[in-house]
Amino acid sequence: KEAKLWGGRFEEGVTDAVERFTESISFDKALYKQDIMGSRAHASMLAKQGLMSFSDRDSILEGLNQIEERIERGEFEWRTDREDVHMNIEAALTDLIGEPAKKLHTARSRNDQVSTDFRLWCRDAIDTIVANIKQLQIAMVTLAKNNKGVIVPGYTHLQRAQPVLLQHHILAYVEQLDRDAGRLLDCRVRLNFSPLGACALAGTGLPIDRFMTSDALGFTAPMRNSMDAVSDRDFVLELLSANAITAMHLSRLGEEWVLWASEEFGFITPSDSVSTGSSIMPQKKNPDPMELVRGKSARVFGDLVTLLVLCKGLPLAYNRDLQEDKEPVFDSVKTIIGMLQVSSEFAYNITFNIERIKKALPAGHLDATTLADYLVHKASCGIPFRTSHDIVGRAVALCVYKKCELQELSLDELRTINGVFEDDVYEYLGVENSIKKFSSYGSTGSECVAEQLDFWMTRLNIN
Ligand code: ARG
């Protein structure tokens, strides 16, 4: 058996069970690129600071290149007995170039190394997630663009509330997604500080230049406190929280599309390419991808909770528990990207059943609030909203009794409830008329919605 890189003081090796239990190579090999980047920056800094010769640095850089290529060709042997990605790469480098490799770990610990690698990995992950959020926004805006003028029932409590433009409804999700991306980008700013050079926890007496490695790795600056640098995982928690909120938004979208695809709603028909069937019921066509978007949000929430529980009892500084931070993050990032991509695919593959939606509109007195506004609007009579609410309530009760819509009540019938109704009331009734009356900023009025759509088309570069 090969001696451990840390084996100096040990008289015997670890048992197989301990080796299997403590290894992280099976998952942290995903950090190889970042680990090699960090080592390149570190070696260059050591040479510039006179802690390593330039020729040793060159051998190290050349060796790291070879190792990276080998990994990418799938020819690198990841060894469990070498524990983690850091020691696998360092030991392989020693196998490859000999003595110079042994200088690489000068003024460095795996504690600052892993934190550096992981920050770099999370930084890339954020960029990928944000790009996927943007793709979904584009898909949603395209969906809105292609469904101009369609009115749908707007719901509160899942009960018919007021008519809204379908575009308005869809663009609400685009707003949510924008904040989701914003949270990730905020987190990116805060995580972009370099732990490298914090060493095990206390820093070092060797003349290193932490600003140089920080710059080389694209960080804003070195972290101020070495103990904080090796023990902090709040950057991970922020990423996981941001993902959890995005996942929650996507889950709500999933729920809505599943509802809308039901026979009961029938608002959308997903194409076959985003539907799956039943192994027993031949007629079935199910919106499984969006059900799984809803379902997979559970893992993303779970990943956040795992990290919170993992960190809550840890004293300063590094603790081995922290090795458990990788898998939840890998899972969360992979899952959220899948959720975003499938939601985009779905958005491009649904058709709105305009006729079916139209048929649904008369039910539920969606124009009642507009009618209440009409009464308030009749300036000459100065009816307080509370009173007009009550008057319209009575008109609705009459409709319920007569099984008709508000616009089907005659002027005489309306006037038996209140004398202020005049002929112009019919300009406020029916969903088409009702929609036309919305004009406040951010409302579902056609002009406001057209402006919203314009805003997003420009922002997202859609033609
Ligand atoms: N594999 C470890 C992790 O992921 C690296 C740091 C281990 N440090 C140590 N002193 N055991 O956190």
Boltz pocket constraint, residues with backbone or C-beta under 6 A from the ligand:
constraints:
  - pocket:
      binder: B
      contacts: [[A, 24], [A, 28], [A, 84], [A, 110], [A, 111], [A, 114], [A, 319], [A, 320], [A, 322], [A, 323], [A, 324]]
      max_distance: 6.0
